[in-house]
Amino acid sequence: MYRGRLGRDLSLWVEKGLLEEETAKTLLAEYDTRPASFSLGRVLMGLAAVLLGAALLLLVASNWEYIPRLVRVGLMLALIWAVHIGAALLLMRGALATAGGLLIVGTLSFGGAISLIGQMYHLSGDEQTVMYLWFAVATVSAILFRSAAVTVVAGFLSWASFAVYLENFDTRWVGSGPYAPLVMAAVVIGLVRFTGADRARHLAYLLVVGWLAWLYVLTDEISVAIAFAVLGMVAFLLTALPVRPISTLVRSAGAAPAFYSFLVAIMGLFLLHTEMDEGGRMVVIGLLTLAAAVVGIVLHGRDNGAVRYLAYGAFAAEMLYLASVTVGTILGTSSLFLFSGLVVAAVAWVVIRLERRFAAGPATVEAGEERA
């Protein structure tokens, strides 16, 4: 998709005389030499590795009663060593997809080995400790082999660990366990930067968003919702500041920081709606939500499609909600739409003027000022 758009842009620039034809061909050829961001073969190899790992875990769960204990442990250890040595050899030969598949099998095998030893020798411990250990081993493996595939597995293991905690304790804060998802999310983001598994960063961000939602359910305090709205919006505004090192970190992380911080802010405003669903406070929250949506469009709407569509959705949902609760008075509803329309029109006029000024460039602006 991007290659097609790039080819059309290069052709257009050649037609306008902005670029030499040979330069355009060189640029397109350079792009074609880059490794594809999506490979069906790698995806299928990853799925095959997951299926083999699942089969192994199910085999472990069956307890292998007819196989002696030492043989079972020996087989598991041999499998773990074999797949990791095989992955190392394949990486030296450049077979990245197959090596990634073997590393996935090795990571899943380690989890199976922990379960098997616990079953056989009735070792004390709980599922949560097993998940922490499993995640730690996946992290070490991802670092040693610089594996994007294992980084993805570590991301899913962080979710599985949080799921185990919820299954055991539901909405209770027990010890330091609730902090673990935040630590794991930070580790996964670090692995993403180290291994280049860019898409895996969404697993970390979504884990944090899910943890925040659980925190609100745990506390059921309006102050938590306010904190989500305020801190989320502050973080979103920071992503738009052209100040180093914030701008450098934001650019290196792509569109994710702006989108997820904006998502937390919108989530906080939504929760405030559930707490303040009548009277003047409802109108204030509604206007704040509309303002937040407009700010999102102004700051990141042009370059960040995810923020743009989230802001559009929040704006439309808020308008429909306010219209539904004020539908009893046609005058009130029409006044609301009139006021919102005037505000959005004013913002649109300012944005259009700014975009024209930016598009004109510094030279054009200086020339205009000299003529004035």
Disulfide bonds with the S-S distance in Angstrom:
none
